[in-house]
């Protein structure tokens, strides 16, 4: 039975971005790094300039993205890795003007455009999938990579964060400008979870019975307490 291809998720896109960076396809790589982070449609993504994300005086990345010209509300630029790769790219790429798009073909000096981007993404992603198969033996069963994949990957992270509740699908449908929630469900390829199933085994992954030596090994004990106890610790290691 052939499995239905899946949408690209944000982690797969980030890995593709790393591969593209090594191929010196810097603009496409940056798009894969950032595209699933901000919940933006491709036209808005491609309009982002270096001036939108970089403090020009010292070359550091801004902490928040604000695009009033596109009616995009203020939102965090992202975690440390996202801000760091923006700073590294700004320091090493041939940038002529701060008003230039981040997402350029840095070999030709021309900005990426939505008219050719689908074809480029599919060509690059196919080569990436073939190389992953060669290196790992695993077949990545993803749909052909298109320009809406970035917004979809962000939305998939959102529904996962909210445990696939019906409310998050309704909110996403409005946010993404869909006609109905059914359209959102079909686009994402996942459905809301309506019922709750009770579970009576929450101790999966615990040490085997009789493996009592762990309590005497300081490093193992520290990892166990840190990973499994639902408490906060101060800098001295005491419970708050």
Buried (B, 14 or more C-beta within 10 A) or exposed (E): EEEEEBBBBBEBBBBBBBBBBEBEBBBBBBBBBBBBBBBBBBEBBBBBBBBBBBEEEEEEBBEEBEBEEBEBEEBEBBEEEBBEBBBEBBEEBEBEEEEBBBBBBBEEEEBBEEEEBBEBBEEBBEEBBEEBEEEEEEEBEBBEBBBBBBBBBBBBBBBEEBEBEEEBBEBBBEBBEBEEBEEBBEBBEBEBEEEEEEEEEEEEEEEEEEEEEEEEEEEBEEEBEEEEEEEEEEEEEEEE
